[in-house]
Amino acid sequence: MNVLVVGATGKTGQWVTRQLNTDTLEVSVRAMVRDQTKADFSDTVEVVVGDVLKPDTLRAAMTGCDAVICATGAAPSLDPTGPYQVDFAGTKNLVDVAKAVGVKRFVIVSSLCVSKFFHPLNLFWLVLYWKKQAEEYIVKSGLTYTIVRPGGLRSEDSGEAIVMKEADTLFEGGIAREKVAQVCVAALHEPAAENKIVEIVTSADASERSLGELFAGV
């Protein structure tokens, strides 16, 4: 399987790239970055330059790939168009090109609470609203997808077990980026992950279950 990681130099994207490199399945990893000087990956990762707002670069980056994992997200800024451009328009470009070049699986990192328009995070240029619009575009695209909505992203893994629920069920909690990456990578080859929106956090009260079991339970 040839997998393109979009947003590979981001905090979550780096974990996704590392996880793919250690996956037990035979996976060829291609990391798409805007700035090649920021790419610090092992020699087994192919680095390509691309921008979600430039569809021509996406076609070159995505051709030959079986799957895409998108871990992009608008960076905090004073630009009110940031979330629209990155989280919606950029994702729309990815979906359109993925369909055109024959990508078979599309996995994206979204967020808890995207359905809550009056959530405080929407004060930051409607970031959750535009993520929700992107989700809806993916669902209608015809691609085989998995939309992963994590809770608050943490740098350190507390060791707590993952809780996975269906859309619009979890509204608080956090999860380590490392575990988000594990869920995204598992979604590529778990049949029970196909065409699902899953929400994930971790909890000290949860029991350890395999990712296959978690997907099957949603």
Secondary structure, DSSP 8 states (H G I E B T S, - for coil): -EEEEETTTSHHHHHHHHHHHH-SS--EEEEEES-GGG----TTEEEEE--TT-HHHHHHHHTT-SEEEE-----S-S-TTHHIIIIIIIHHHHHHHHHHHT--EEEEE--TTTT-TT-GGGGTTTHHHHHHHHHHHHHHS-SEEEEEEESEEESS----EEEEEETT---S-EEEHHHHHHHHHHHTT-GGGTTEEEEEEEETTS----HHHHHHT-
